[in-house]
Amino acid sequence: MSDMLRDRGTGGVAPAVPRGEEVPIATGTAMLRDETDGSTTVLVNGVASSSLRADPSHLDFEYMRHAAAAIAAWGPPARLTVLHVGGAACTFPRYLAHRYPNSRQLVVEVDSVLARLAREWGDLPRAPHLRIRVGDGLEVLRSRPDASVDVLVRDAFAGDATPAHLADEGWWREVRRVVRPGGLALANVAAVPRSDDGRQDARFAGRAFASVCAIGEPAALAGTRVGNATIVAGDALDLDGLRRYAASAPLPTVVRVGWGT
């Protein structure tokens, strides 16, 4: 490996960790890569899964900005309770802990080594503000009491796709059971041309919740290019507020009701 790849970090995150060097984790490998914009990308098995900065209020990935806007438009309670299924480097939980300091969050991460590294790399808040539990997302969800969280965020991938058991109709029934009345469910999905997986995910969400939309780049939601979509589900979404956010987003962004139909 070249000396350049072995350089220590310069992006303000985990400065003692070599860049460009694969670290074994339970499900494969992870690697840090500094970007020219000052961020540090966390790659899991070669796929960019998180972006970290010293400033926790800055979100680089568009789908995380969409999720943040959905929570803001929804109007979170003073003490927000969030369950995250899929953690990677915990970028979004770290953002929420900063944005809503009275929040209580549980992150479920299937990879025990990655969960440990997330704490080392991201300077995460400690329990009870932010807890990480190693396990399968569906199993943990099934163990939760009814109406026990305000927001559920699913950002779990195996490679470039959501594991099937975290995106089927049974999954969304469990989400509906665990999310409190009036609460919110968010899911990051891959929008891939000639694939119906993301839309099917949204259809199942629509069977569980009264109001569902997708936020994303127009071409990705239209199925003409690869991208990400953020599914937003609840009892009564503030669609006008989400559309105002989309109109002011730095990249082309639309809100689609009925994206899965």
Secondary structure, 3 states (H helix, E strand, C coil): CCCCCCCECCCCCCCCCECCCCEEECCEEEEEEECCCCCEEEEECCEEEEEECCCCCCCCCHHHHHHHHHHHHHCCCCCCEEEEECCCCCHHHHHHHHHCCCCEEEEEECCHHHHHHHHHHHCCCCCCCEEEEECCHHHHHHHCCCCCEEEEEECCCECCECCHHHCCHHHHHHHHHHEEEEEEEEEEEEECCCCCHHHHHHHHHHHHCCEEEEEECHHHHHCCCCEEEEEEEECCCCHHHHHHHHHHCCCCCEEEECCCC
